[in-house]
Amino acid sequence: MNFILYSLNHAPELTGIGKYNGELCPELAKRGIQTQVVTAPPYYPEWTIHHQFRNWWSTKRDDQGVTIYRCPLYIPAKVTTMKRIIHLASFSVSSALTLCRLWPQKPDVIFLVQPTLFCAPFTLLFCRLTGAKSVMHIQDYEVDAMFGLGMVGEGRLKRITRRMESWLLQQFDAVSSISYSMLENAKSKGVREEQLFFFPNWADTEFVTPDVCGKQLRQDWGFSANDKVVLYSGNIGAKQGLEIVLDAAQYFSADPHVKFVIIGNGAYRNTLENSAREKQLANVVFKPLQPWEDVPKIMAMADVHLVVQKRGAADAVLPSKLTNILAAGGHALITAEPQTELGRIEQQHPGIYTLAEPENPAAFIGQLETLLAQDLSTHNAIARQYAEQYLNKHSIIDQFITDLRSKFQFC
């Protein structure tokens, strides 16, 4: 099988879609699948090109049996709705030119990861002309997220955008996504049942385990054995609504043993740091993204993990950071409505994590206070069991290949 993964994001990005793409492709190559990647230079979540990469021309590189084509794109210094649209459109143009170079290879599958939907029209045209099968893999519903966060108002533009999104999705030979509720959303947009298949995000349950000790890291970062460490790690963007974490930090500011750690980068980080300084929150520590090899210790160091989203985003995206939290057996507080995928998982597996209403500081603080009052010295066995059963990386990738071969009758 000749497989092309087509996505904005790829390794060495450490978070989100880039991390999963970077883990998937070498595993496909190990299983004998000819794998190529059409992507951008790594820039996320800092919104700046990573060191040792260039953004002026397309490049080609082989890595772990995978051929990676990097395509230039516009990266705004300050992210706004219009600049984000130009950012996405610029990648769709440069990557289309690169995809044309792969025409003679007659690929079997083009696996387009959303975001970005901007690449869908040319992907469909390319597949029609070459005979390749087209798969849209939905990591984020970027249109739903855009409307849910109020980036575009009601009216004619919204109706046209939704109709275009539905039409494009229906044209793909197959549509996959990372949660069952997101597949249901695809059906509501007109995608047929037979087009759909489930391809969830995963955790490396052999690498991230509850057996790792985080005591040394706590000491290195200046926390005592009596401190309760509340951790948020991941992208720091507008859709997270991390102001609520600062509200909680302000509430607990009189307790010298409750400490908040925010790890990550993103377009909203400077704003959040400035707000913490204005509030004089001495119990909040900001740190940059940490090396992947330190992730198990970071997971073990924290007493409570936070997964924070604004209302309206919880079913448009499923937070990738949650998989490692579950693999580590972490005690987590998640902002999500009960009817979302995160809410359904909590209902089906009571005790796996704690839910709080999004954008409700009082509810968030109340649930956090309850969590911190519990004995957090042992790992969350329900979370770990869920990760072992449903999030094992090798099992998920093997099933993905089986589903792909079965759906398209590949040998």
MOQUIFEN-V411439 format. One record per backbone hydrogen bond with DSSP energy under -0.5 kcal/mol. NH is the residue of the N-H (numbers start at 0). CO is the residue of the C=O. If there is no record, write none. Layout:
NH|CO  NH|CO
//
This chain:
2|0  2|33  3|108  4|2  4|35  5|3  5|110  6|4  6|37  7|114  12|9  17|14  18|14  19|15  20|16  21|17  22|18  23|19  24|20  25|21  26|22  27|23  28|24  29|25  30|26  31|28  32|27  33|0  33|31  34|32  35|2  36|66  37|4  38|36  38|68  39|7  40|70  46|42  47|42  49|41  52|49  58|69  60|67  62|65  65|62  66|34  67|60  67|65  68|36  68|66  69|58  69|67  70|38  75|73  83|79  84|80  85|81  86|82  87|83  88|84  89|85  90|86  91|87  92|88  93|89  94|90  95|91  96|92  97|93  98|94  99|95  100|96  100|97  101|97  101|98  102|99  104|101  105|102  107|1  108|1  109|132  110|3  110|108  111|109  111|134  112|5  113|111  113|136  114|112  118|115  119|116  122|118  123|119  124|120  125|121  126|122  127|123  128|124  129|125  130|126  132|107  134|109  135|173  136|111  136|134  137|135  137|175  138|113  138|136  139|113  140|315  141|139  144|140  145|141  146|142  147|143  148|144  149|146  150|145  151|145  158|154  159|155  160|156  161|157  162|158  163|159  164|160  165|161  166|162  167|163  168|164  169|165  170|166  170|167  171|167  171|168  172|133  173|133  174|194  175|135  176|196  177|137  182|178  183|179  184|180  185|181  186|182  187|183  188|184  188|185  189|186  190|185  194|191  195|191  195|192  196|174  198|176  202|390  204|202  206|203  207|203  208|206  211|208  217|213  218|214  219|215  220|216  221|218  222|217  226|223  227|256  228|226  229|227  229|258  230|228  230|303  231|260  233|262  235|264  236|234  239|236  240|236  240|237  243|240  244|241  245|241  246|242  247|243  248|244  249|245  250|246  251|247  252|249  254|251  255|253  257|254  258|227  258|256  259|282  260|229  261|284  262|231  262|260  263|286  267|235  268|235  268|265  271|267  272|268  273|269  274|270  275|271  276|272  277|273  278|274  279|276  280|275  281|279  283|280  284|259  286|261  293|290  294|291  297|293  298|294  299|295  300|296  301|297  302|228  303|228  304|330  305|230  306|332  309|238  312|309  313|309  316|312  317|138  321|318  322|319  323|319  324|320  325|321  326|322  327|323  328|325  329|324  331|329  332|304  333|353  334|306  335|333  335|355  339|336  342|336  343|339  344|340  345|341  346|342  347|343  348|344  351|348  353|331  355|333  359|356  363|359  364|360  365|361  366|362  367|363  368|364  369|365  370|366  371|367  372|368  373|370  375|373  379|328  380|378  383|379  384|380  385|381  386|382  387|383  388|384  389|385  390|386  392|202  395|391  396|392  397|393  398|394  399|395  400|396  401|397  402|398  403|399  404|400  405|401  406|402  407|403  408|404  409|404
//
